[in-house]
């Protein structure tokens, strides 16, 4: 293990056999509780509140990264381009005291004045966004937070780890509830989605992508699926920006505290860089100066993600020169069906009789 690197929970859970299999017992209990909760909401036995403006939820089945932050950016720009004022509502992971979390800080840098609220109480947070002038609420990580009614439920599935854990050497992806796996709900919950976005679809081969799309169709028959990829835009360091081809042929060190570090590393390698070391920390990791000791030696560049960059900047000069890889979401298939879902919320809802 590299100096300063912490063991990531998913690396442990991805192993089969041994003591980790004892987690199946609490996983069964978690799965049962999740199913009971689902039925209570589906049956109208648990209350649901409306925000007063359209709500678009973007979420996933599993804990961990599926690309929600780039997709939130894409959605916000989509609504802004149509003259709307979208507001972003999140729980606030990675917050320090009353300050904004890492994702909120990154989105603020990319979206300027778009209103944002971080509140574990999503109903209260939605009302606060409306008070700030938002006419559309983008509910981050909202698939399981059903107390706030939504007009469109979009679920992201990461092609490189569709059920939270990475594929094993035999090409199998373990689909297990927390804490044995990373699933918050069973895969069949995809049938509840209005639309599905397959992210990082370009990072798996055609056979695996076709198998995954076929499985999604079995789980959620007829649900529209958009095919997306993470598209690198440029490198940003402080107030300086450089083109992507700057990385070609360079030796670099990576540092990340995100849900899918393997995908980040693959993107950097695909840009032509030679990765000498990658220090992978748990998602929303709070960095200290010791985490970076030894990185960048010999003149190597230190490259990180947009989300990590805002936290590393807090270390100031101790972090040294760090470059963030700026990434956007690109939709390569199913754009028309996705936009048709979003356009529905632009039509004012009729008042209840």
HUSUL-V686874 format. One record per pair of residues at least 6 apart in sequence whose ideal C-beta (glycine too) atoms are under 8 Angstrom apart, sorted by the first residue. I is the first residue (numbers start at 1). J is the second residue. D is the distance in Angstrom with one decimal. If there is no record, write none. Layout:
I/J/D  I/J/D
//
This chain:
1/7/7.2  2/277/5.8  2/278/7.7  2/279/5.2  3/293/6.3  3/294/5.7  4/279/5.9  4/290/5.7  4/291/4.4  4/292/7.1  4/293/6.3  4/294/7.7  5/279/4.7  5/280/6.1  5/281/6.7  6/281/5.4  6/282/6.0  6/285/7.2  8/261/7.7  8/280/6.0  8/281/7.5  8/282/5.5  9/282/6.8  10/64/6.5  10/164/7.0  10/165/5.7  10/166/7.1  10/182/6.2  12/20/6.4  13/20/6.4  13/23/7.7  13/165/5.9  13/174/7.7  13/176/7.7  13/179/7.8  13/180/6.7  13/181/6.0  13/182/6.8  14/165/4.7  14/166/5.6  14/168/6.7  14/174/6.7  16/168/7.1  16/174/7.3  20/180/7.3  21/180/7.7  23/179/5.1  23/180/4.0  24/176/7.5  24/180/5.2  26/179/5.7  26/180/7.6  27/176/5.7  27/177/4.5  27/178/6.6  27/179/6.1  27/180/3.7  27/181/6.9  28/177/7.5  30/177/4.9  30/178/5.2  30/179/7.0  31/177/4.1  31/183/8.0  31/186/6.5  34/144/8.0  34/177/7.0  34/184/6.7  34/185/5.4  34/186/7.5  35/186/7.3  37/46/7.6  38/185/7.1  38/189/7.0  40/46/4.6  41/48/7.3  41/146/4.8  46/146/7.5  46/147/7.4  47/147/7.1  48/146/6.7  48/147/6.2  48/148/7.4  48/149/4.8  49/123/4.6  49/147/6.4  49/148/6.2  49/149/6.5  50/149/4.8  51/123/7.6  51/126/3.8  51/127/6.7  51/129/7.6  51/130/6.1  51/137/5.4  51/148/6.6  51/149/7.4  52/127/7.6  52/130/5.6  53/130/5.7  53/134/6.6  53/135/5.3  53/136/6.1  53/137/6.0  54/135/7.8  54/136/5.2  54/137/7.2  54/151/4.6  54/152/7.8  54/345/3.7  54/346/7.7  54/349/7.6  55/126/6.8  55/136/7.7  55/137/4.6  55/139/5.6  55/142/8.0  55/148/6.4  55/149/6.5  55/150/4.3  55/151/5.6  55/152/7.8  56/75/6.5  56/136/6.6  56/137/7.2  56/138/5.5  56/139/6.8  56/150/6.7  56/151/6.6  56/152/4.7  56/154/6.8  56/342/6.9  56/345/6.3  57/139/4.3  57/142/3.6  57/143/6.2  57/145/7.8  57/150/4.2  57/152/7.0  57/153/5.0  57/154/6.5  58/68/5.6  58/71/5.7  58/72/6.2  58/75/6.7  58/138/6.7  58/139/7.0  58/140/6.2  58/141/7.6  58/142/6.7  58/154/5.0  58/155/7.9  58/156/6.6  59/68/7.4  59/139/7.8  59/140/7.9  59/141/5.4  59/142/4.9  59/143/2.8  59/144/6.8  59/145/7.9  59/153/7.5  59/154/7.4  59/155/5.8  59/156/7.2  60/66/4.4  60/68/6.8  60/141/7.5  60/143/6.4  60/155/6.1  60/156/4.9  60/157/7.1  60/158/7.7  61/143/7.3  61/155/6.8  61/157/7.3  61/163/6.8  61/164/7.5  61/183/5.7  61/184/6.2  61/185/5.5  61/187/6.5  61/189/6.2  61/190/6.9  62/161/7.9  62/163/6.0  62/164/3.2  62/181/7.7  62/182/4.3  62/183/5.3  62/184/6.4  63/164/6.5  63/178/6.6  63/182/4.8  63/184/6.2  63/259/8.0  64/161/7.8  64/164/5.5  64/182/5.4  64/259/3.8  64/260/6.9  64/283/6.4  65/158/7.3  65/258/5.2  65/259/2.1  65/260/4.5  65/283/6.5  66/156/4.1  66/157/6.7  66/158/4.3  66/199/5.7  66/259/7.1  66/260/7.5  67/156/5.9  67/158/6.5  67/199/3.8  67/200/6.5  67/228/7.2  67/230/6.3  67/260/7.9  67/329/6.6  68/140/6.1  68/141/6.4  68/156/5.9  69/103/5.2  69/106/6.8  69/107/6.9  69/306/7.8  69/307/6.4  70/230/6.2  70/327/5.7  70/328/6.1  70/329/4.1  71/154/7.9  71/156/6.2  71/197/6.4  71/199/7.2  71/228/7.4  71/329/5.2  72/88/6.1  72/107/6.5  72/138/5.9  72/140/5.8  73/107/6.3  73/110/5.7  73/111/6.8  73/328/6.9  73/329/7.0  74/328/7.0  74/329/4.4  74/331/7.6  75/86/7.0  75/138/5.5  75/342/7.6  76/86/4.8  76/88/6.6  76/107/7.6  76/111/5.5  76/114/5.7  76/138/6.3  77/111/7.6  78/339/7.8  78/342/6.5  79/85/7.8  79/86/4.2  79/136/5.3  79/138/7.9  79/342/7.7  80/86/6.5  80/111/7.9  80/114/7.4  82/346/6.8  84/135/5.5  84/136/5.3  84/346/7.4  85/114/7.6  85/115/7.3  85/133/5.7  85/134/5.6  85/135/5.2  85/136/7.3  86/114/6.3  86/134/6.4  86/135/7.7  86/136/4.5  86/137/7.6  86/138/5.4  87/114/6.8  87/115/4.2  87/116/6.8  87/117/6.8  87/129/3.7  87/130/7.6  87/132/6.3  87/133/7.8  87/134/2.8  87/136/7.1  87/137/5.6  87/138/6.9  88/104/7.4  88/107/6.2  88/111/7.9  88/114/6.4  88/115/7.4  88/116/4.6  88/117/7.5  88/129/7.9  88/138/5.0  88/140/6.3  89/116/7.7  89/117/5.4  89/118/7.9  89/119/7.3  89/122/6.3  89/125/4.8  89/126/5.8  89/129/5.7  89/137/5.5  89/138/6.7  89/139/5.2  89/140/6.4  89/142/7.9  90/101/7.1  90/103/6.6  90/104/6.5  90/116/7.5  90/117/7.8  90/118/5.3  90/140/4.0  90/141/6.6  91/118/6.7  91/119/7.4  91/120/5.3  91/122/7.8  91/140/7.5  91/141/6.3  92/100/7.7  92/101/4.9  92/104/7.2  92/118/3.1  92/119/6.8  92/120/7.0  93/101/5.4  93/102/7.6  93/103/7.0  93/283/7.7  93/284/4.9  94/101/4.0  94/102/4.0  94/103/6.8  94/284/4.0  94/286/7.7  94/311/7.4  95/101/4.4  95/118/6.4  96/286/7.7  100/108/7.0  100/116/7.2  100/118/6.5  101/118/5.9  101/284/7.6  102/284/6.5  102/307/5.0  102/308/7.4  102/310/5.5  102/311/5.3  103/140/7.6  103/307/5.8  104/116/5.3  104/118/5.8  105/310/4.3  106/306/4.9  106/307/5.2  106/309/7.5  106/310/5.4  107/114/7.4  107/116/6.8  108/114/7.6  108/116/6.5  109/310/7.3  110/306/7.8  115/129/5.7  115/132/4.0  115/133/6.4  115/134/5.1  116/129/7.9  117/125/4.5  117/126/7.9  117/128/4.8  117/129/5.0  117/132/7.3  118/125/7.2  119/125/3.3  119/128/6.8  122/139/6.5  122/142/6.9  122/145/5.1  122/147/6.5  122/148/4.3  123/147/5.9  123/148/5.2  126/137/5.1  126/139/7.5  126/148/5.7  129/137/5.5  130/137/7.4  136/345/6.6  139/145/7.1  139/148/6.4  139/150/6.2  142/148/7.0  142/150/6.6  142/153/7.9  143/153/6.6  143/155/5.7  143/184/7.9  143/185/7.7  143/189/7.8  143/192/7.9  143/193/7.5  144/184/5.4  144/185/6.6  151/344/7.1  151/345/4.7  151/349/7.8  152/194/5.1  152/195/7.0  152/341/5.2  152/342/6.6  152/344/7.0  152/345/5.9  153/192/6.6  153/193/5.2  153/194/4.8  153/195/7.7  154/193/6.7  154/194/6.6  154/195/4.9  154/196/7.4  154/197/6.2  154/338/7.9  154/341/7.5  155/190/6.1  155/193/4.1  155/195/7.6  155/196/5.3  155/197/7.3  156/196/7.7  156/197/4.9  156/198/8.0  156/199/5.3  157/190/7.7  157/196/6.1  157/197/7.2  157/198/5.4  157/199/7.0  157/212/7.5  157/216/6.7  158/199/5.3  158/200/5.6  158/260/6.3  158/263/7.5  159/198/5.5  159/199/6.7  159/200/5.0  159/201/4.8  159/203/6.4  159/204/4.7  159/208/7.5  159/209/6.1  159/212/6.0  160/166/7.1  160/167/7.7  160/200/5.1  160/203/5.2  160/204/6.1  160/260/6.6  160/262/6.8  160/263/5.4  161/167/7.0  161/173/6.5  161/260/6.5  162/173/5.7  162/212/5.8  162/215/8.0  163/173/5.4  163/174/6.9  163/175/3.9  163/176/7.8  163/181/6.8  163/182/7.3  163/183/5.8  163/187/6.5  164/181/5.8  164/182/2.8  164/183/5.8  165/173/6.4  165/174/4.9  165/176/7.6  165/181/5.8  165/182/5.9  166/173/7.5  166/262/6.5  167/173/5.1  168/174/7.3  171/208/7.4  174/181/5.6  175/181/6.6  175/183/6.2  175/186/8.0  175/187/5.8  176/182/7.8  176/183/6.2  177/183/4.9  177/184/7.6  177/185/8.0  177/186/7.2  178/184/6.5  187/215/7.9  187/219/5.4  188/219/5.7  190/196/6.4  190/216/6.5  190/219/4.6  190/220/4.2  190/223/7.1  191/219/6.3  191/220/4.6  191/221/7.6  191/223/7.3  193/220/6.2  193/223/5.8  194/223/7.3  194/341/5.7  195/223/6.6  195/224/5.0  195/225/7.5  195/226/6.8  195/337/7.0  195/338/5.9  195/341/5.0  196/216/6.1  196/220/6.5  196/223/5.7  196/224/7.2  196/225/4.7  196/226/7.3  197/225/7.5  197/226/4.8  197/228/5.4  197/338/7.3  198/209/7.7  198/212/7.1  198/213/7.0  198/216/7.4  198/225/6.0  198/226/7.0  198/227/5.3  198/228/6.5  199/228/5.0  199/229/7.5  199/230/7.2  199/329/7.4  200/228/7.7  200/229/6.4  200/230/6.0  200/260/7.6  200/263/5.4  201/209/5.8  201/227/4.8  201/228/6.3  201/229/5.8  201/332/7.1  202/229/4.2  202/332/7.7  203/229/7.6  203/263/6.0  203/266/5.8  204/212/7.4  213/225/6.6  216/223/7.7  216/225/6.2  217/225/7.9  224/334/6.1  224/337/3.7  224/338/6.8  224/340/7.8  224/341/7.0  225/334/5.6  225/337/7.9  226/331/5.5  226/333/6.6  226/334/3.7  226/335/6.4  226/337/6.8  226/338/4.4  227/331/7.1  227/332/5.0  227/333/3.6  227/334/5.7  228/329/5.5  228/330/6.5  228/331/5.3  228/332/6.8  229/329/7.6  229/330/5.3  229/332/6.2  230/263/7.1  230/267/6.3  230/327/4.9  230/328/7.7  230/329/6.6  230/330/7.7  231/327/6.6  231/328/5.1  231/329/7.0  231/330/4.1  232/244/5.5  232/267/6.0  232/271/6.3  232/325/5.8  232/326/7.2  232/327/5.5  233/244/7.6  233/326/4.5  233/327/6.4  233/328/5.5  234/241/5.2  234/242/6.6  234/243/6.2  234/244/6.3  234/326/5.2  235/241/6.8  235/242/4.6  235/243/7.6  235/244/6.8  235/246/6.1  235/247/7.1  235/303/7.4  235/323/4.7  235/324/7.0  235/325/6.2  235/326/7.2  236/242/8.0  236/306/7.9  236/309/7.4  236/323/6.9  236/324/4.9  236/326/5.4  237/321/6.2  237/322/6.6  237/323/4.5  237/324/7.0  242/323/7.5  244/271/5.5  245/271/7.9  245/272/7.5  247/268/6.8  247/271/4.6  247/272/5.8  247/273/4.2  247/301/7.9  247/303/7.6  248/271/6.7  248/272/3.3  248/273/7.2  249/272/6.1  249/273/7.7  249/274/7.6  250/272/7.8  250/273/5.1  250/274/7.0  250/300/7.8  250/301/6.0  251/273/7.5  251/274/5.0  251/276/5.4  251/298/7.6  251/300/4.9  251/301/7.7  252/268/6.7  252/273/4.8  252/274/7.0  252/275/5.9  252/276/6.8  252/300/5.8  252/301/4.7  252/302/7.3  252/303/5.0  253/275/7.5  253/276/5.7  253/277/4.8  253/278/7.4  253/279/7.6  253/295/4.4  253/296/5.9  253/300/5.2  253/301/7.3  253/302/5.2  253/303/7.3  254/261/7.9  254/264/7.1  254/265/6.0  254/268/6.3  254/275/5.8  254/277/7.1  254/278/4.1  254/279/7.1  254/302/7.7  254/303/5.5  254/304/6.9  255/278/7.5  255/279/4.7  255/281/7.6  255/291/7.1  255/292/6.5  255/295/6.3  255/302/6.3  255/303/7.9  255/304/5.2  255/308/6.7  255/312/7.5  255/322/7.8  256/264/5.4  256/265/8.0  256/278/7.2  256/279/7.5  256/280/5.9  256/281/6.9  256/304/6.1  256/305/5.4  256/308/5.6  257/280/7.7  257/281/3.9  257/282/6.2  257/283/6.2  257/284/6.4  257/285/3.2  257/287/7.2  257/307/7.9  257/308/5.6  257/311/7.6  258/264/6.3  258/283/5.9  258/305/5.6  258/307/6.2  258/308/6.9  259/283/4.9  261/278/6.8  261/280/4.3  264/305/5.8  264/325/7.5  265/275/6.0  265/278/5.3  267/325/6.9  267/327/7.4  268/275/6.1  268/303/6.0  268/325/6.7  269/275/6.0  273/303/7.4  276/300/6.1  277/295/6.8  279/291/6.8  279/292/7.9  279/295/6.9  281/287/7.7  281/291/7.0  285/291/7.8  285/311/7.8  286/311/7.1  287/308/7.6  287/311/5.3  287/312/5.8  287/314/7.6  287/315/6.3  287/319/7.9  288/315/7.8  289/315/5.9  289/318/4.4  289/319/7.8  292/302/7.2  292/312/7.7  292/315/7.5  292/318/7.4  292/319/5.9  292/320/7.0  295/302/5.2  295/320/7.8  296/302/4.7  296/320/5.6  296/321/7.3  301/321/7.4  301/323/5.8  302/319/7.8  302/320/6.5  302/321/6.8  302/322/4.7  302/323/6.9  303/322/7.6  303/323/5.1  303/324/7.6  303/325/6.0  304/312/6.1  304/322/5.7  304/323/7.3  304/324/5.6  304/325/7.4  305/324/6.6  305/325/6.4  305/327/7.7  306/324/5.2  306/325/7.2  306/326/5.8  306/327/6.7  308/324/7.5  309/322/6.5  309/324/3.6  312/319/4.7  312/322/5.3  313/319/7.2  313/322/7.9  331/338/6.7
//
